[in-house]
Amino acid sequence: MKRMPFLLLPLFLAANLIAQTTPGKQLTLKQAVDAALEKNIDILRAQNTLEAQQSAVLSAYGSFLPSISATGGYSNSDSRSPGSSAGFSFPSPILYTPTGGSQQTGTISAYSPGSSGQLTKTSYSAGMKASLTLFDGLNNTSSLNKASSIAVANEYSLYRTKQMIIFQTQTSYLQVLLNKSLLKVSEDNLKRSQQQLQRIIESNKVGSVAAADVYRQQVTTANDELALIRAQNTYDNSKADLLFLLSLDVSQEYDISDPGLIVEAEQVIPADEKVAYSDYGQLVSKAVASRPDYQAAKYGMESAESDVTIARSAYFPAISANVGYSFDNDQLSGLSDNKTLNWGISFSLPLFNGFQTNARVQAAKLALRNSEQEVAQTERQVQVDVRKAKLNFESAQKQLEVSLKTVISAVEDRRIAEERYNLGAGILLDLLTANANYTQALSNKVTAQYNLVLAKQQLKYVVGAEKY
């Protein structure tokens, strides 16, 4: 037991010295929020989704415009036919003598060889045509409304994602500051234990205290060293978590400090802020009007309503107009000599498609009912979030008030226990208990201070009224 402090303390002091002498970049809360907004992967994904949907809106606008296309062509044909024979005869009789025979009378036919056929044809053409949808059962109008609703919903989702990441950054940052303050409490506690140990050792040498007190204080000092090591480890881990959230290099050293937040943590919430956060009905109304996720759910429902109209459009006729103008000739130089202009209106009406339209309409109506339920569920979630955040805020205020009184009492108890022990009227166990209570009271005070700041930020987050 006697050797434990001398084994652990040099190692810790060496590690702490290295950490303190390593230069680090200062990282305030504003800088942390800016880094999160710039590099956080969830925000980048939401931005990409919004940009993709904005392209879909542009495409939906295009359905109201005519589609225009230009055509051009060149063709060359080479046709061939096989050779043919043509025969002719003399109808009048003629005399002829076969070989080795007598003279005879008859007719004779003569044949002339036919000629083979070959034809080459070249053709040039050019033209332009356009078509415009006049009516499609409100499909194009509903498609535009749907694309616009989804785009607006994505804008709200992006903004809510930013609010969420900022709140996570604030939470992680406050956790680092809290762990840093608790580390300072552990360091101060260890220094007091070491000083107390030295006084007890000196008093033991002159015989004023028993050796048992020396052993007890050595154990207490060793435990305080372990507590300091654990506090340092907790602080380092919370810093690593914060840097990871901000997509920063974890291997770099950063000085996490923000004097403004430290001052805010040491102050009690003003009375006007308490009143502003006390009206639950007003907070819910403000949250319903401001929460981006609730607004996104409402626009999602509007998108589902457009889907119903799109599905029903298949019941109506489709009407479109078209016009075209073309040229053609077998000579490129005379291409414009032959011109053709055509125009017209086409009409189509679906009569029966195996109940597929009916199935799509029913599916769209079901999706609309689900969207309505989602909006209602989101509103209930807003109410629950506000209720919990308000209760946490009120509880944090009470915890801070109690912790401040506890510190005052613990300071007085430790002072009395230390004086009684130094005068020989008290025992070491009473002093150790008083020191432990004082350290715990300080830790509770620091924790309550940062918890109150965090509870206030949480209340702002669930209301969703903060603009970034």
C-alpha positions as CSV (number, residue, x, y, z in Angstrom):
1,M,0.0,0.0,0.0
2,K,2.8,2.4,0.8
3,R,4.3,2.1,-2.7
4,M,1.1,2.6,-4.7
5,P,1.2,6.4,-4.8
6,F,4.9,6.3,-5.8
7,L,4.2,3.9,-8.7
8,L,1.1,5.6,-10.2
9,L,1.9,9.3,-9.6
10,P,5.1,9.6,-11.8
11,L,3.4,7.9,-14.7
12,F,0.4,10.1,-14.5
13,L,2.4,13.3,-14.1
14,A,4.6,12.4,-17.1
15,A,1.5,11.8,-19.3
16,N,-0.1,15.0,-18.1
17,L,3.0,17.0,-18.7
18,I,3.2,15.7,-22.3
19,A,-0.4,16.6,-22.8
20,Q,0.1,20.1,-21.4
21,T,3.2,20.9,-23.3
22,T,1.8,19.8,-26.7
23,P,0.5,22.8,-28.6
24,G,-3.1,22.6,-29.5
25,K,-5.6,24.6,-31.6
26,Q,-8.2,26.4,-29.7
27,L,-11.7,25.2,-30.5
28,T,-14.6,27.3,-29.4
29,L,-18.2,26.2,-29.6
30,K,-18.9,28.4,-32.6
31,Q,-15.9,26.9,-34.4
32,A,-17.1,23.5,-33.5
33,V,-20.6,24.3,-34.9
34,D,-19.1,25.7,-38.1
35,A,-17.0,22.6,-38.6
36,A,-20.0,20.4,-38.0
37,L,-22.1,22.3,-40.5
38,E,-19.4,22.1,-43.1
39,K,-18.2,18.5,-42.7
40,N,-20.8,16.4,-41.0
41,I,-21.8,13.5,-43.3
42,D,-25.5,13.6,-42.3
43,I,-25.7,17.2,-43.4
44,L,-23.9,16.5,-46.7
45,R,-26.3,13.6,-47.4
46,A,-29.3,15.8,-46.8
47,Q,-27.9,18.5,-49.1
48,N,-27.4,16.0,-51.9
49,T,-30.9,14.7,-51.5
50,L,-32.3,18.3,-51.7
51,E,-30.3,19.0,-54.9
52,A,-31.5,15.8,-56.5
53,Q,-35.1,16.7,-55.7
54,Q,-34.7,20.2,-57.1
55,S,-33.7,18.6,-60.4
56,A,-37.0,16.6,-60.2
57,V,-38.9,19.9,-59.9
58,L,-37.3,21.2,-63.0
59,S,-38.2,18.1,-64.8
60,A,-41.8,18.4,-63.7
61,Y,-41.9,21.9,-65.1
62,G,-40.7,20.5,-68.4
63,S,-43.9,18.4,-68.9
64,F,-45.8,21.7,-69.5
65,L,-43.5,22.6,-72.4
66,P,-43.6,21.2,-76.0
67,S,-41.1,18.5,-76.9
68,I,-39.2,19.5,-80.0
69,S,-36.9,17.3,-82.1
70,A,-35.0,17.8,-85.4
71,T,-34.4,15.0,-87.9
72,G,-32.1,14.5,-90.8
73,G,-31.3,11.6,-93.1
74,Y,-29.5,10.3,-96.1
75,S,-30.2,7.1,-97.9
76,N,-28.8,5.3,-100.9
77,S,-30.4,2.3,-102.6
78,D,-28.9,0.1,-105.4
79,S,-31.4,-2.4,-106.9
80,R,-30.4,-5.1,-109.4
81,S,-32.5,-7.7,-111.4
82,P,-31.3,-10.9,-113.2
83,G,-30.8,-11.2,-117.0
84,S,-33.9,-12.1,-119.2
85,S,-34.3,-13.7,-122.8
86,A,-36.7,-12.5,-125.5
87,G,-37.8,-14.9,-128.4
88,F,-39.4,-14.3,-131.7
89,S,-40.7,-16.6,-134.7
90,F,-41.5,-16.4,-138.3
91,P,-45.0,-17.5,-138.9
92,S,-44.6,-18.1,-142.7
93,P,-43.4,-21.6,-143.8
94,I,-39.9,-22.1,-145.1
95,L,-38.2,-24.9,-146.8
96,Y,-35.3,-26.7,-145.2
97,T,-33.5,-30.0,-145.7
98,P,-32.4,-32.0,-142.7
99,T,-29.0,-33.7,-142.8
100,G,-29.3,-36.9,-144.8
101,G,-33.0,-36.4,-145.5
102,S,-35.4,-35.0,-148.0
103,Q,-36.6,-31.4,-148.3
104,Q,-39.3,-30.4,-145.8
105,T,-41.6,-27.4,-145.0
106,G,-41.9,-25.8,-141.5
107,T,-41.4,-22.7,-139.3
108,I,-38.3,-21.6,-137.3
109,S,-38.0,-19.4,-134.2
110,A,-35.1,-17.1,-133.3
111,Y,-34.1,-15.9,-129.8
112,S,-32.2,-12.8,-128.8
113,P,-30.4,-12.5,-125.3
114,G,-32.2,-10.2,-122.7
115,S,-30.5,-7.4,-120.7
116,S,-29.9,-7.3,-116.9
117,G,-31.7,-4.4,-114.7
118,Q,-29.9,-2.0,-112.3
119,L,-31.4,1.0,-110.5
120,T,-29.5,3.5,-108.1
121,K,-31.5,6.0,-106.0
122,T,-30.2,8.6,-103.5
123,S,-32.4,10.5,-101.1
124,Y,-31.9,13.4,-98.6
125,S,-34.3,14.5,-95.9
126,A,-34.6,16.9,-93.0
127,G,-37.3,18.1,-90.8
128,M,-38.5,19.3,-87.4
129,K,-41.5,18.2,-85.3
130,A,-43.0,19.3,-82.0
131,S,-45.7,17.9,-79.7
132,L,-47.5,19.4,-76.8
133,T,-49.7,17.8,-74.2
134,L,-53.0,19.6,-73.9
135,F,-54.6,17.5,-71.3
136,D,-53.5,14.3,-69.4
137,G,-56.0,14.1,-66.6
138,L,-54.1,16.6,-64.4
139,N,-51.1,14.2,-64.3
140,N,-48.5,16.9,-65.2
141,T,-50.0,19.4,-62.7
142,S,-50.1,16.9,-59.9
143,S,-46.6,15.7,-60.7
144,L,-45.3,19.3,-60.4
145,N,-47.1,19.7,-57.1
146,K,-45.7,16.4,-55.8
147,A,-42.1,17.3,-56.8
148,S,-42.4,20.7,-55.3
149,S,-43.9,19.3,-52.0
150,I,-41.0,16.8,-51.8
151,A,-38.5,19.5,-52.4
152,V,-39.9,21.7,-49.7
153,A,-40.0,18.7,-47.3
154,N,-36.4,18.0,-48.1
155,E,-35.5,21.6,-47.3
156,Y,-37.1,21.2,-43.9
157,S,-35.4,17.9,-43.4
158,L,-32.1,19.5,-44.2
159,Y,-32.7,22.3,-41.7
160,R,-33.8,19.8,-39.0
161,T,-30.7,17.8,-39.7
162,K,-28.6,20.9,-39.1
163,Q,-30.4,21.6,-35.9
164,M,-29.9,18.0,-34.7
165,I,-26.1,18.1,-35.5
166,I,-25.7,21.5,-33.8
167,F,-27.5,20.1,-30.7
168,Q,-25.3,17.0,-30.8
169,T,-22.2,19.3,-31.1
170,Q,-23.4,21.4,-28.2
171,T,-24.0,18.3,-26.1
172,S,-20.6,16.8,-26.9
173,Y,-18.9,20.2,-26.4
174,L,-20.5,20.7,-23.0
175,Q,-19.6,17.2,-22.1
176,V,-16.0,17.9,-22.8
177,L,-16.1,21.1,-20.7
178,L,-17.8,19.2,-17.9
179,N,-15.2,16.5,-17.9
180,K,-12.5,19.1,-18.0
181,S,-14.0,20.8,-14.9
182,L,-14.3,17.4,-13.2
183,L,-10.7,16.8,-14.0
184,K,-9.8,20.0,-12.3
185,V,-11.8,19.0,-9.3
186,S,-9.9,15.7,-9.2
187,E,-6.5,17.4,-9.5
188,D,-7.3,19.8,-6.7
189,N,-8.5,16.9,-4.5
190,L,-5.3,15.0,-5.1
191,K,-3.2,18.0,-4.2
192,R,-5.1,18.4,-0.9
193,S,-4.7,14.6,-0.2
194,Q,-1.0,14.8,-0.9
195,Q,-0.6,17.9,1.4
196,Q,-2.6,16.2,4.1
197,L,-0.4,13.1,3.8
198,Q,2.7,15.2,4.2
199,R,1.3,16.8,7.4
200,I,0.3,13.4,8.8
201,I,3.7,11.9,8.1
202,E,5.4,14.9,9.8
203,S,3.0,14.6,12.8
204,N,3.7,10.9,13.0
205,K,7.4,11.5,13.2
206,V,7.0,13.6,16.3
207,G,4.5,11.1,17.7
208,S,1.4,13.3,17.6
209,V,-0.5,10.9,15.4
210,A,-0.6,7.2,15.1
211,A,0.9,5.3,12.2
212,A,-2.5,4.0,11.3
213,D,-3.5,7.5,10.2
214,V,-0.5,7.5,7.8
215,Y,-1.6,4.3,6.2
216,R,-5.2,5.5,5.9
217,Q,-4.1,8.7,4.3
218,Q,-1.8,6.8,1.9
219,V,-4.8,4.7,0.8
220,T,-6.9,7.8,0.3
221,T,-4.2,9.5,-1.7
222,A,-3.8,6.4,-3.9
223,N,-7.5,6.3,-4.5
224,D,-7.5,10.0,-5.4
225,E,-4.7,9.3,-7.9
226,L,-6.8,6.6,-9.5
227,A,-9.8,8.9,-9.6
228,L,-7.6,11.5,-11.4
229,I,-6.5,9.0,-13.9
230,R,-10.0,8.0,-14.6
231,A,-11.1,11.6,-14.9
232,Q,-8.3,12.2,-17.4
233,N,-9.3,9.2,-19.4
234,T,-12.9,10.3,-19.5
235,Y,-11.9,13.8,-20.6
236,D,-9.7,12.4,-23.4
237,N,-12.4,10.1,-24.7
238,S,-15.0,12.8,-24.7
239,K,-12.6,15.0,-26.8
240,A,-12.1,12.2,-29.2
241,D,-15.9,11.7,-29.6
242,L,-16.3,15.4,-30.2
243,L,-13.6,15.5,-32.9
244,F,-15.1,12.5,-34.6
245,L,-18.5,14.1,-34.7
246,L,-16.9,17.2,-36.3
247,S,-15.0,15.1,-38.8
248,L,-11.7,16.5,-37.5
249,D,-8.4,14.7,-37.2
250,V,-8.5,12.9,-33.9
251,S,-4.7,12.7,-33.8
252,Q,-4.4,16.5,-33.6
253,E,-4.4,18.3,-30.3
254,Y,-7.2,20.8,-29.7
255,D,-7.7,23.1,-26.7
256,I,-11.5,22.8,-26.0
257,S,-12.3,26.0,-24.2
258,D,-15.1,28.6,-24.5
259,P,-15.1,31.3,-21.7
260,G,-18.6,32.4,-22.7
261,L,-20.0,28.9,-22.0
262,I,-18.1,28.6,-18.7
263,V,-19.5,31.9,-17.5
264,E,-23.0,30.8,-18.6
265,A,-22.6,27.6,-16.7
266,E,-21.7,29.4,-13.5
267,Q,-24.7,31.6,-13.6
268,V,-28.3,30.9,-12.5
269,I,-31.0,31.1,-15.1
270,P,-32.6,34.6,-15.1
271,A,-36.2,34.9,-13.9
272,D,-37.4,36.1,-17.3
273,E,-36.1,33.0,-19.0
274,K,-37.7,30.8,-16.4
275,V,-41.0,32.4,-17.2
276,A,-40.5,32.0,-20.9
277,Y,-39.9,28.3,-20.5
278,S,-42.7,27.7,-18.0
279,D,-45.8,27.8,-20.2
280,Y,-46.1,24.3,-21.7
281,G,-49.0,25.2,-24.0
282,Q,-47.2,28.1,-25.5
283,L,-44.1,26.1,-26.0
284,V,-46.0,23.3,-27.8
285,S,-47.7,25.9,-30.1
286,K,-44.4,27.4,-30.9
287,A,-42.8,24.0,-31.6
288,V,-45.7,22.9,-33.9
289,A,-45.3,26.1,-35.9
290,S,-41.5,26.0,-36.0
291,R,-40.3,22.4,-35.9
292,P,-38.9,21.5,-39.4
293,D,-39.6,17.8,-39.0
294,Y,-43.3,18.5,-38.4
295,Q,-43.4,20.8,-41.5
296,A,-41.7,18.2,-43.5
297,A,-44.3,15.6,-42.5
298,K,-47.1,18.0,-43.6
299,Y,-45.5,18.5,-47.1
300,G,-45.1,14.7,-47.3
301,M,-48.8,14.5,-46.9
302,E,-49.3,17.0,-49.7
303,S,-47.1,14.8,-51.9
304,A,-49.3,11.8,-51.1
305,E,-52.4,13.8,-52.1
306,S,-50.8,14.5,-55.4
307,D,-50.1,10.8,-55.9
308,V,-53.9,10.1,-55.6
309,T,-54.6,12.7,-58.4
310,I,-51.8,11.2,-60.5
311,A,-53.3,7.7,-60.2
312,R,-56.8,8.9,-61.1
313,S,-55.5,10.7,-64.2
314,A,-55.5,7.3,-66.0
315,Y,-59.3,7.4,-66.0
316,F,-59.3,10.6,-68.2
317,P,-58.5,11.0,-71.9
318,A,-55.1,12.2,-73.0
319,I,-55.0,15.0,-75.7
320,S,-51.9,16.2,-77.4
321,A,-51.1,18.5,-80.4
322,N,-48.3,18.0,-82.9
323,V,-46.8,19.8,-85.8
324,G,-44.0,18.9,-88.2
325,Y,-42.2,20.4,-91.2
326,S,-39.9,18.4,-93.5
327,F,-37.9,18.5,-96.7
328,D,-36.8,15.7,-99.0
329,N,-35.1,15.4,-102.4
330,D,-32.7,13.1,-104.3
331,Q,-30.2,16.0,-104.6
332,L,-28.8,17.8,-101.6
333,S,-28.7,21.1,-103.4
334,G,-32.4,20.9,-104.1
335,L,-33.4,19.7,-100.6
336,S,-35.7,22.7,-100.0
337,D,-37.6,22.2,-103.2
338,N,-40.0,19.5,-101.7
339,K,-41.6,20.7,-98.5
340,T,-44.2,19.1,-96.3
341,L,-46.1,20.7,-93.4
342,N,-48.3,18.5,-91.2
343,W,-50.2,19.1,-88.0
344,G,-52.9,17.5,-85.9
345,I,-54.4,16.6,-82.6
346,S,-54.4,13.1,-81.1
347,F,-56.8,11.7,-78.6
348,S,-56.7,8.6,-76.5
349,L,-59.0,7.2,-73.9
350,P,-58.2,4.1,-71.9
351,L,-61.3,1.8,-71.8
352,F,-60.0,-1.2,-69.8
353,N,-56.6,-2.1,-68.4
354,G,-57.4,-5.0,-66.1
355,F,-58.2,-2.9,-63.0
356,Q,-54.6,-1.6,-62.9
357,T,-55.7,2.0,-62.5
358,N,-58.1,1.1,-59.7
359,A,-55.3,-0.7,-57.9
360,R,-53.0,2.3,-58.2
361,V,-55.7,4.6,-56.9
362,Q,-56.4,2.4,-53.9
363,A,-52.6,2.2,-53.2
364,A,-52.3,6.0,-53.4
365,K,-55.2,6.5,-51.0
366,L,-53.7,4.1,-48.5
367,A,-50.3,5.9,-48.7
368,L,-52.2,9.2,-48.1
369,R,-53.9,7.8,-44.9
370,N,-50.4,6.6,-43.7
371,S,-49.1,10.2,-44.3
372,E,-51.9,11.7,-42.3
373,Q,-51.1,9.3,-39.5
374,E,-47.5,10.3,-39.7
375,V,-48.3,13.9,-39.4
376,A,-50.4,13.2,-36.3
377,Q,-47.7,11.0,-34.8
378,T,-45.1,13.8,-35.4
379,E,-47.3,16.3,-33.6
380,R,-47.6,13.9,-30.7
381,Q,-43.8,13.5,-30.7
382,V,-43.4,17.2,-30.6
383,Q,-45.6,17.4,-27.5
384,V,-43.7,14.6,-25.8
385,D,-40.3,16.2,-26.6
386,V,-41.4,19.5,-25.2
387,R,-42.8,17.9,-22.1
388,K,-39.6,16.0,-21.4
389,A,-37.3,18.9,-22.1
390,K,-39.4,21.2,-19.9
391,L,-39.2,18.7,-17.0
392,N,-35.5,18.3,-17.5
393,F,-35.0,22.0,-17.5
394,E,-37.0,22.5,-14.3
395,S,-35.2,19.5,-12.7
396,A,-31.8,20.9,-13.7
397,Q,-32.6,24.3,-12.0
398,K,-33.5,22.5,-8.8
399,Q,-30.4,20.4,-8.8
400,L,-28.2,23.4,-9.3
401,E,-29.9,25.2,-6.4
402,V,-29.4,22.2,-4.1
403,S,-25.8,21.7,-5.2
404,L,-24.9,25.3,-4.5
405,K,-26.2,24.9,-0.9
406,T,-24.5,21.5,-0.5
407,V,-21.1,23.0,-1.4
408,I,-21.5,25.7,1.2
409,S,-22.3,23.1,3.8
410,A,-19.5,20.8,2.7
411,V,-16.9,23.6,2.8
412,E,-17.9,24.4,6.4
413,D,-17.9,20.7,7.5
414,R,-14.5,20.1,6.0
415,R,-13.1,23.2,7.7
416,I,-14.5,22.1,11.1
417,A,-13.2,18.5,10.6
418,E,-9.8,19.7,9.6
419,E,-9.5,22.0,12.6
420,R,-10.7,19.4,15.1
421,Y,-8.2,16.9,13.6
422,N,-5.3,19.3,13.8
423,L,-6.2,20.1,17.4
424,G,-6.4,16.4,18.3
425,A,-10.1,16.6,19.1
426,G,-11.2,14.7,16.0
427,I,-10.2,11.5,14.2
428,L,-8.8,11.1,10.7
429,L,-11.9,9.2,9.5
430,D,-14.1,12.3,10.1
431,L,-11.6,14.4,8.1
432,L,-11.5,11.9,5.3
433,T,-15.3,11.8,5.2
434,A,-15.5,15.5,5.2
435,N,-13.0,15.8,2.3
436,A,-14.9,13.1,0.3
437,N,-18.2,14.9,0.8
438,Y,-16.6,18.2,-0.2
439,T,-15.1,16.7,-3.4
440,Q,-18.5,15.1,-4.2
441,A,-20.3,18.3,-3.6
442,L,-18.0,20.2,-6.0
443,S,-18.4,17.5,-8.6
444,N,-22.2,17.7,-8.2
445,K,-22.1,21.5,-8.5
446,V,-20.1,21.4,-11.7
447,T,-22.3,18.7,-13.2
448,A,-25.5,20.6,-12.2
449,Q,-24.2,23.8,-13.8
450,Y,-23.5,22.2,-17.2
451,N,-26.6,20.1,-17.0
452,L,-28.6,23.3,-16.7
453,V,-26.9,24.8,-19.8
454,L,-27.6,21.6,-21.7
455,A,-31.2,21.4,-20.6
456,K,-31.7,25.0,-21.8
457,Q,-30.2,24.1,-25.2
458,Q,-32.3,20.9,-25.4
459,L,-35.5,22.9,-24.8
460,K,-34.5,25.3,-27.6
461,Y,-33.8,22.3,-29.8
462,V,-37.2,20.5,-29.2
463,V,-39.0,23.8,-29.8
464,G,-37.2,24.2,-33.1
465,A,-37.3,28.0,-33.1
466,E,-33.5,28.5,-33.2
467,K,-32.2,29.9,-36.5
468,Y,-28.8,29.0,-37.7
